[in-house]
Amino acid sequence: MKPALITSLGYVRVATLAPVVAVGDVKRNVAGIKQAITDAHQHGAEVAVLPELCLTGYTCGDMFRDASLLAATVKGLEQLRLFSQNLSCLFVVGAPIVHLGHLYNSAVVISNGAFVACVPKTFLPNAGEFYEGRWFRSGRHVRREQVLIGTHRVPFGTDIVLTDTARAEVRIGIELCEDLWSIEPPSGRLARAGATLILNLSASNEVVGKSDYRRSLVHSQSARTYSCYAYASAGPGESTTDTVYGGHCMIAECGEPLIESERFDLEGVMRVADVDLARCVRERLGSTSFPQETVPEGMMTVDVTVAQHTKNEILRPIVPRPFVPSNVIDREQRCHEIASIQSIGLAMRLQRSHARRLVIGVSGGLDSTLALLVCRQACEILKRPLDTILAVAMPGPGTTQRTHSNAELLCRELEIPYKVVNITTAVMDHFVNIDHDPSVHDLTYENAQARERTHVLMDLATKHRGLVVGTGDLSEIALGWSTYNADHMSMYNPNAGVPKTLVRSMIQWHSARMPTSTAVILRDILDTPISPELLPSDGSGDSTQRTEDVLGPYEVHDFFLYHFVRLREPLSSIATLAIRTFEGQYSTEQITRWLEIFVRRFVGN
């Protein structure tokens, strides 16, 4: 894929680094930091965050009071400032900073040969194995001040938001380690002030189970603040006293993990990911709570220029089937949850409406199969007999023997009452009434069959005091792939929120819980090409009509659907991501054509 297309996505490439640290040896640490940032820069990083107090080491103890160590820190920071002149990468390092007679555990932002800002830590851990209150002062009340680093006066405070002068969505906030573990982390206030990228410099030690909790904090805070959260923690080089450090680095975006490191790597850690800060803005605009938040007063905006490198690849997960978890365990849990939601929803609708029957059209296709399984579960929940369900097959001019047989066999296996109403004669009579030539297989020919089927279902529901259960899925609804005043209508549709790719997974999930004889039928339904079967079959009895030949593959349309509706991405970005995701499977021309179909049908319907 052309680099210009990838670069046009507007991602910011962020690196989380945990270089090897020698406690108390600033000169050696500066060399390690330079090498780590150089490596990240070579990987295209535009922003890099390093661990807390990485310039000196976090575990210096009372050495933090040593004048020579503090002097070496200032000298080391000056070396890093000069080093940054030749880099197009903003980076943040941890260092002890003296200000007005107090020592602060701080994050120093360096870019383009300048100290951009300095942010002190707000919450100091001072229990158990942590003694920060012994050496450092909290930056809780430090606002709109300046600190002297060498000969440079630098904006200093916990109220700083770094704002890119070229891109409005690039706004960076900083907090340190324990800040994240507090009841109200500073990142919440920073996000309310517009920060979309939160950098956390940390020195979080390792005890059993802590990494899981740490991960959940990062993910949940990125979700709560609708931000990208980049976290870099101190590595094993700090493990020289009474605790162990693992170098845990990770990046999450709006609650979703982008990348995470293994821990305990003695050679240091680097993890790089492309973050979509424009997405954070879109998520905030579409959320319920964020627009109700007040913008904090007295925040300090510091202008920066974040580089925009040409990118040759996309360093973030792009899932071909975003509605279907790739992990087996996650997929099982997702399907179980969907089945529960579908069945309890239908059960309550059935109970509250005082209906006697669930009337459902069965075709032997994917959607009606899933809806039928939901009907069965709903009856089990309410302890209603299975004859509450009336499954109706309505073969017409285009119905194939394969689908018709599968519908009948499945109903028998599930012990659900099954009725056949052949609509062919009624449809032909209707053609006579409206002066339509039945040899003309146009839209009238197709829609007449769909409306006749709905006519039958509605009248049967009236006769039996029942509900017509709809079967169309989310993908079909989005694409308008149904007939108005026909299969787009029902009294309750459990599939309305389930996209086609997930319908397949749901049937596979149900199949695994069925007797072998039932599972065989479900597998054949899964193997049957998707078709409305509204046109006459060919000489071999197979349908001449295949939905995906007309619309394009549902896996691609579901990809469009997720990125367009859920992520609200621009069409140009969706096209680029789809081309990259399905590269080698579908051509650029095919993706472009299918996206045009998606947009035209989505907007038009």
C-alpha positions in Angstrom: 0.0 0.0 0.0 1.2 3.5 -0.8 2.8 5.3 2.2 0.8 8.4 1.3 -2.5 6.5 1.9 -1.4 5.2 5.3 0.0 8.6 6.4 -3.3 10.2 5.4 -5.1 8.3 8.2 -3.6 10.9 10.5 -2.4 8.4 13.2 0.2 9.5 15.8 2.9 6.9 16.3 3.6 6.5 20.0 6.4 4.5 21.7 6.4 3.3 25.3 10.0 2.6 26.4 11.6 0.9 29.4 15.4 1.1 28.8 17.9 -0.7 31.0 18.5 1.5 34.0 21.6 1.7 36.3 20.4 3.1 39.7 22.3 6.3 40.5 24.3 6.3 37.3 22.9 9.3 35.3 25.6 9.2 32.7 24.9 5.6 31.8 21.1 6.2 31.9 21.4 9.1 29.5 23.2 6.8 27.1 20.5 4.2 27.5 17.7 6.7 27.1 19.3 8.1 23.9 19.6 4.7 22.4 16.0 3.8 23.3 14.7 7.0 21.7 16.8 6.5 18.7 15.5 3.0 18.2 11.9 4.3 18.6 12.6 7.1 16.1 13.8 4.6 13.6 10.5 2.8 14.0 8.8 6.1 13.1 7.8 7.2 16.7 6.6 10.8 16.9 5.9 10.7 20.6 7.8 8.6 23.2 7.2 8.1 26.9 9.8 6.6 29.3 9.5 5.4 32.9 9.3 7.4 36.1 12.7 8.8 37.3 14.4 6.9 34.6 17.2 9.4 34.5 18.4 8.5 37.9 16.6 5.3 38.6 13.5 5.1 40.8 15.1 3.2 43.6 17.8 5.6 44.6 16.4 6.0 48.1 18.2 8.7 50.2 20.5 9.3 47.3 17.8 11.6 46.0 19.1 14.1 48.6 22.6 13.9 47.2 23.6 17.2 45.6 25.9 15.5 43.1 23.1 13.2 41.8 20.8 16.2 41.4 23.5 18.2 39.6 24.1 15.1 37.3 20.4 15.1 36.6 20.4 18.7 35.3 23.5 17.9 33.2 21.8 14.8 31.9 18.6 16.7 31.0 20.7 19.2 29.1 22.4 16.5 27.1 19.0 15.1 26.2 17.8 18.5 25.2 20.7 18.9 22.8 20.2 15.4 21.6 16.6 16.2 20.7 17.7 18.9 18.2 18.4 16.2 15.6 15.2 14.2 16.2 11.6 14.7 15.0 10.2 13.0 18.1 8.7 14.5 21.3 9.8 12.5 24.3 9.1 12.5 28.0 11.6 11.4 30.7 11.3 11.0 34.5 13.6 13.0 36.7 13.9 14.5 40.2 13.5 18.3 39.8 14.3 20.9 42.5 11.9 23.9 42.7 11.8 26.6 45.4 13.6 24.4 47.9 11.5 21.3 47.3 12.1 18.1 45.3 9.5 16.9 42.8 9.2 13.6 41.1 8.6 15.0 37.6 8.1 14.3 33.9 10.2 16.5 31.6 9.0 17.0 28.1 11.7 17.5 25.5 11.3 18.3 21.8 13.2 20.1 19.0 16.0 21.2 21.3 13.8 22.6 24.0 12.4 21.8 27.4 8.7 22.1 26.6 7.2 21.5 30.0 7.7 19.8 33.4 4.9 18.0 35.2 5.2 17.0 38.9 3.6 13.9 40.3 0.4 14.6 42.3 -0.1 11.4 44.4 2.9 10.1 46.2 2.8 6.5 47.4 4.1 6.4 51.0 3.2 3.0 52.4 4.5 -0.5 52.3 7.5 -0.7 50.1 7.1 2.9 48.8 8.6 5.9 50.6 8.2 8.8 48.1 6.9 11.2 50.8 10.4 10.9 52.4 12.0 12.7 49.5 9.5 14.3 47.3 6.8 16.9 47.6 3.4 16.5 45.9 2.7 18.7 42.9 -1.0 18.9 43.8 -0.9 22.7 44.2 1.6 23.5 41.5 -0.2 25.4 38.8 1.0 27.9 36.2 4.5 28.1 37.5 7.9 28.0 35.9 10.9 25.8 37.0 14.5 26.4 36.3 16.2 23.5 34.6 19.8 24.6 34.1 19.5 28.0 32.5 16.0 27.3 31.0 12.7 28.5 32.4 10.2 25.8 31.8 6.4 25.7 32.3 5.8 23.7 35.5 2.6 22.3 36.9 -0.1 19.6 36.9 -2.4 21.8 34.8 -0.4 21.5 31.5 -1.9 20.4 28.2 0.5 20.2 25.3 -1.3 21.3 22.1 -0.1 20.6 18.6 -0.1 23.8 16.6 -1.0 21.9 13.4 -3.5 19.3 14.5 -6.3 20.2 16.9 -7.0 16.6 17.9 -3.4 16.2 19.2 -3.5 17.3 22.8 -1.2 15.6 25.3 -1.6 15.3 29.1 0.8 13.7 31.6 0.5 11.9 34.9 2.8 9.7 36.9 2.4 6.2 38.2 0.3 6.5 41.4 -1.7 9.3 39.9 -3.6 6.6 37.9 -4.3 4.5 41.0 -6.0 7.4 42.8 -9.8 7.9 43.2 -9.8 10.8 40.7 -6.7 10.6 38.5 -5.3 13.9 37.1 -5.9 12.4 33.6 -9.6 12.9 34.1 -9.1 16.6 34.5 -6.7 16.7 31.6 -9.2 14.9 29.4 -11.9 17.4 30.3 -9.4 20.1 29.2 -9.2 18.3 25.9 -6.2 16.0 26.2 -6.6 13.0 23.9 -3.3 11.4 24.6 -2.3 10.6 28.2 1.3 9.7 28.9 2.0 7.9 32.2 5.6 7.6 33.5 5.5 4.8 36.0 7.6 2.6 38.4 5.1 0.0 39.3 6.5 -3.0 41.1 5.6 -6.7 40.5 3.5 -8.7 43.0 1.3 -11.6 42.1 -1.9 -10.4 40.3 -0.8 -6.7 40.1 -0.1 -6.8 36.4 -3.7 -7.7 35.7 -5.0 -4.9 37.9 -2.6 -2.5 36.3 -3.7 -3.4 32.9 -7.4 -3.0 33.8 -6.6 0.5 35.2 -5.0 1.6 31.9 -7.8 0.1 29.8 -10.6 1.5 32.0 -9.0 5.0 32.3 -8.6 5.2 28.5 -12.3 4.2 28.2 -13.5 6.5 30.9 -11.7 9.5 29.4 -12.1 8.6 25.7 -8.4 8.9 25.3 -5.3 7.1 24.2 -3.3 6.0 27.2 0.4 5.2 26.9 2.0 3.6 29.9 5.7 3.0 30.5 6.9 1.4 33.7 10.4 0.8 35.1 12.2 -2.4 34.2 14.2 -5.1 36.0 17.2 -2.8 36.4 15.4 -1.2 39.3 15.1 -4.6 41.1 18.1 -3.9 43.4 16.4 -3.6 46.8 13.3 -5.1 48.4 11.0 -5.2 45.3 11.0 -6.3 41.7 10.1 -4.3 38.6 9.0 -5.8 35.2 9.1 -3.0 32.6 5.4 -3.3 31.8 4.6 -1.1 28.8 1.2 -0.8 27.1 -1.0 1.4 25.0 -4.8 1.5 25.0 -7.3 3.5 23.0 -10.8 4.2 24.3 -10.7 1.1 26.4 -9.3 -1.2 23.7 -5.7 -2.6 23.9 -3.4 -1.7 21.1 -0.2 -3.2 22.2 1.4 -4.6 25.4 4.9 -5.8 26.3 6.0 -8.9 28.0 7.6 -8.2 31.4 11.0 -9.0 32.9 13.1 -8.4 29.7 16.7 -7.6 30.8 17.5 -6.0 27.5 14.8 -3.3 27.8 11.4 -2.8 26.3 10.0 -0.9 23.3 6.4 -1.1 22.1 5.2 1.1 19.3 1.6 1.7 18.1 -0.3 4.1 15.9 -3.0 5.9 17.8 -6.1 7.5 16.4 -6.6 10.7 18.3 -9.3 11.9 16.0 -11.3 8.8 17.1 -11.0 10.0 20.7 -12.6 13.3 19.6 -15.4 11.5 17.8 -16.1 9.2 20.7 -16.4 12.2 23.0 -18.8 14.0 20.6 -21.0 10.9 20.5 -20.9 10.0 24.2 -23.6 10.7 26.7 -21.5 11.8 29.7 -18.5 13.7 28.2 -20.5 16.6 26.7 -21.9 17.2 30.2 -18.5 17.6 31.8 -17.3 21.0 32.7 -14.0 22.3 31.3 -11.6 22.8 34.2 -10.5 26.4 34.8 -7.0 27.7 34.9 -5.4 25.0 32.7 -2.2 26.0 30.9 -1.9 25.3 27.2 1.7 24.8 25.9 2.1 24.8 22.2 4.2 22.0 20.6 4.8 20.6 17.2 4.4 16.9 16.9 6.0 15.5 13.9 4.1 13.8 11.1 6.3 11.1 9.6 5.5 9.2 6.4 4.3 5.8 7.4 4.9 2.6 5.4 2.8 0.4 7.6 0.0 0.5 10.1 1.1 -0.3 13.6 -2.3 -1.1 15.3 -4.7 -4.0 15.2 -7.1 -4.0 12.3 -9.6 -6.8 12.7 -11.2 -8.1 9.5 -14.3 -9.2 11.4 -14.7 -6.5 14.1 -18.0 -7.9 15.4 -16.6 -11.4 15.9 -13.9 -11.9 18.6 -10.9 -13.8 17.2 -10.1 -15.4 20.5 -12.1 -18.6 21.0 -12.9 -17.9 24.7 -14.0 -14.4 24.0 -16.1 -15.5 21.1 -17.8 -18.2 23.2 -18.6 -15.5 25.8 -19.9 -13.1 23.2 -22.2 -15.7 21.7 -23.5 -16.8 25.1 -24.3 -13.2 26.0 -26.0 -12.5 22.7 -28.1 -15.6 23.0 -29.2 -14.6 26.4 -30.1 -11.0 25.3 -32.0 -12.3 22.3 -34.0 -15.0 24.1 -34.8 -13.0 27.2 -35.9 -10.0 25.1 -38.3 -12.2 23.0 -39.5 -14.0 26.1 -40.5 -10.8 27.8 -42.1 -9.5 24.6 -44.1 -12.8 24.4 -45.1 -12.6 28.1 -46.1 -9.0 28.2 -48.1 -9.0 25.0 -50.1 -12.1 26.2 -49.6 -13.6 22.8 -50.3 -17.3 22.4 -48.0 -18.2 19.5 -44.7 -17.1 18.0 -45.2 -17.2 14.2 -42.0 -17.3 12.2 -41.2 -17.8 8.6 -38.4 -20.4 8.1 -36.5 -20.6 4.8 -33.5 -22.9 5.7 -31.3 -19.8 5.6 -29.0 -18.3 8.2 -31.2 -15.6 9.6 -34.5 -17.6 10.1 -32.4 -20.4 11.6 -31.0 -18.2 14.3 -34.4 -16.6 15.0 -35.9 -20.1 15.3 -33.3 -21.1 17.8 -34.0 -17.9 19.8 -37.8 -18.7 19.8 -37.0 -22.1 21.2 -34.8 -20.6 24.0 -37.5 -18.1 24.8 -40.1 -20.8 25.3 -37.6 -22.7 27.5 -37.1 -19.6 29.6 -40.9 -19.1 30.1 -41.4 -22.9 30.5 -43.9 -22.7 27.6 -44.5 -25.8 25.4 -42.7 -25.8 22.0 -46.0 -25.8 20.2 -46.1 -22.1 21.2 -43.9 -21.7 18.1 -45.4 -22.0 14.6 -42.7 -22.3 12.0 -44.0 -21.6 8.5 -42.2 -22.6 5.3 -43.5 -20.7 2.2 -41.8 -22.2 -0.9 -42.2 -20.2 -4.1 -40.9 -20.1 -7.6 -37.2 -19.7 -6.5 -37.1 -22.0 -3.5 -34.5 -24.8 -3.7 -34.9 -28.3 -2.4 -31.9 -27.9 -0.2 -33.1 -24.9 1.8 -36.7 -26.2 2.0 -35.5 -29.6 3.2 -33.2 -28.1 5.8 -36.0 -25.9 7.2 -38.2 -29.0 7.6 -35.5 -31.2 9.0 -34.5 -28.6 11.6 -38.0 -28.1 12.8 -38.4 -31.8 13.3 -35.1 -32.0 15.2 -36.1 -29.1 17.4 -39.7 -30.6 17.9 -41.2 -27.4 16.6 -44.6 -27.4 14.8 -44.0 -26.9 11.1 -46.5 -25.7 8.4 -46.0 -25.5 4.7 -47.9 -22.8 2.7 -46.9 -22.8 -1.0 -47.2 -19.3 -2.3 -46.6 -20.0 -5.9 -50.3 -20.0 -6.9 -51.1 -16.9 -4.9 -48.2 -15.0 -6.5 -49.1 -16.1 -10.0 -52.7 -15.0 -9.4 -51.4 -11.7 -8.1 -49.4 -11.2 -11.3 -52.6 -11.7 -13.3 -54.3 -9.1 -11.1 -51.6 -6.5 -11.7 -50.9 -7.4 -15.3 -47.4 -8.5 -14.7 -45.7 -11.0 -17.1 -44.3 -13.8 -14.8 -41.6 -14.4 -17.3 -40.2 -11.0 -16.5 -38.0 -11.6 -13.5 -37.7 -8.0 -12.3 -38.1 -6.3 -8.9 -41.9 -6.7 -9.1 -41.4 -10.4 -9.5 -39.2 -10.6 -6.4 -41.1 -8.2 -4.2 -44.5 -9.8 -4.8 -43.1 -13.1 -3.3 -41.7 -11.3 -0.2 -45.0 -9.5 0.4 -47.1 -12.6 0.0 -45.0 -14.3 2.6 -45.5 -11.5 5.0 -49.2 -11.5 4.2 -49.4 -15.2 5.2 -47.4 -14.7 8.4 -49.4 -11.7 9.5 -52.8 -13.5 8.9 -51.6 -16.6 10.7 -50.5 -14.5 13.6 -53.9 -12.9 13.7 -55.6 -16.3 13.5 -53.5 -17.7 16.4 -53.3 -14.5 18.5 -49.5 -14.6 17.9 -46.5 -12.4 17.2 -44.7 -12.5 13.9 -41.0 -12.9 14.7 -38.8 -11.1 12.3 -35.6 -12.7 11.0 -33.6 -10.0 9.1 -30.2 -9.2 10.5 -28.3 -5.9 11.1 -26.3 -6.1 7.9 -29.4 -6.5 5.8 -31.1 -3.7 7.6 -28.1 -1.4 7.0 -28.0 -2.3 3.4 -31.7 -2.1 2.9 -31.6 -5.7 1.7 -35.3 -6.4 2.4 -38.7 -5.6 0.8 -40.6 -2.6 2.2 -43.9 -3.6 3.7 -42.7 -7.2 3.6 -39.8 -8.9 5.4 -38.7 -5.6 6.9 -41.8 -5.8 9.1 -42.5 -7.9 12.2 -43.8 -7.6 15.7 -40.4 -8.4 17.3 -37.0 -9.1 15.6 -34.3 -10.7 17.8 -31.8 -10.5 14.9 -32.1 -6.7 14.3 -28.9 -6.0 16.2 -26.8 -8.9 15.0 -24.6 -8.5 11.9 -24.3 -11.3 9.3 -20.8 -12.3 10.3 -22.0 -12.7 13.9 -25.1 -14.6 12.8 -22.8 -17.3 11.4 -20.8 -17.4 14.7 -24.1 -17.7 16.6 -25.3 -20.6 14.6 -21.9 -22.3 15.0 -22.1 -21.7 18.8 -25.6 -23.2 18.9 -24.5 -26.1 16.8 -21.8 -27.1 19.3 -24.5 -27.4 22.0 -26.9 -29.5 19.9 -27.1 -33.3 19.3 -25.1 -34.5 16.4 -28.2 -35.0 14.1 -29.2 -31.3 14.7 -25.6 -30.1 14.3 -25.4 -31.8 10.9 -28.3 -29.8 9.6 -27.0 -26.5 11.1 -23.6 -27.1 9.4 -25.3 -27.6 6.0 -27.3 -24.4 6.5 -24.0 -22.6 7.3 -22.5 -24.0 4.0 -25.5 -22.9 1.9 -24.8 -19.8 -0.2 -26.7 -16.8 1.0 -29.7 -16.1 -1.2 -33.2 -14.7 -1.0 -34.2 -17.3 -3.5 -36.7 -15.1 -5.3 -35.6 -16.1 -8.9 -36.2 -19.5 -10.5 -33.5 -22.1 -9.8 -31.2 -23.4 -12.6 -31.5 -26.8 -14.2 -29.7 -28.5 -11.4 -32.0 -27.1 -8.7 -29.5 -24.6 -7.4 -30.4 -20.9 -6.8 -29.3 -18.6 -9.6 -29.4 -15.7 -7.1 -26.5 -15.1 -4.6 -26.7 -12.0 -2.4 -22.9 -11.6 -2.2 -22.6 -11.6 -6.0 -24.8 -8.5 -6.0 -23.7 -6.6 -2.9 -20.3 -7.9 -2.2 -19.1 -10.1 0.7 -20.8 -9.6 4.0 -17.5 -9.7 5.8 -16.5 -6.6 3.9 -19.8 -4.8 4.5 -19.7 -5.6 8.2 -16.2 -4.1 8.2 -17.6 -1.0 6.6 -20.6 -1.0 9.0 -18.5 -1.2 12.1 -16.1 1.6 11.0 -18.8 3.8 9.6 -21.4 3.5 12.3 -19.6 2.5 15.5 -16.3 4.3 14.9 -17.7 7.2 12.8 -14.7 7.2 10.6 -14.4 9.2 7.4 -15.1 7.2 4.2 -11.5 7.8 3.0 -10.1 6.2 6.1 -12.5 3.3 5.8 -11.5 2.7 2.3 -7.8 2.7 3.2 -8.2 0.4 6.2 -10.3 -2.0 4.2 -7.8 -2.1 1.3 -5.0 -2.8 3.8 -7.1 -5.4 5.8 -8.2 -7.4 2.9 -5.1 -7.0 0.8 -4.4 -10.2 -1.1 -8.0 -11.3 -0.7 -9.8 -8.6 -2.6 -8.5 -6.0 -5.0 -8.6 -2.2 -4.5 -11.1 -1.9 -7.2 -13.4 -4.4 -5.6 -13.2 -2.7 -2.1 -13.9 0.7 -3.7 -16.9 -0.6 -5.6 -18.3 -2.4 -2.6 -17.9 0.7 -0.4 -19.8 2.7 -3.0 -22.6 0.1 -2.8 -22.6 0.3 1.0 -22.8 4.1 1.1 -25.5 4.3 -1.6 -27.7 1.6 0.0 -27.1 2.8 3.6 -27.9 6.4 2.9 -30.7 5.5 0.4 -32.5 3.1 2.7 
